[in-house]
């Protein structure tokens, strides 16, 4: 029973302090606390507002296309870029960036 009394006293103390937390005299005014309360109360306004702000940033992402190679990312006129492009011209993209994996069974007769 002492444990139950201590638990009840702790719960009553936290409930009492929690109810005081809502009063303006208990703590100073905070901008972010006010913004948080407003966003939680008016979430039906906040969600469409956030979607409206995000749409202009998402639309350009839909226009991205696949780019094969690094040539567009390399600095133009740099000696290393020129060397890379020369090696790519001589040996081909597949030799510089191998993207095909060949799996061979241990015994060719097992296939």
Beta strands, then each sheet from edge to edge (+ up, - down):
end
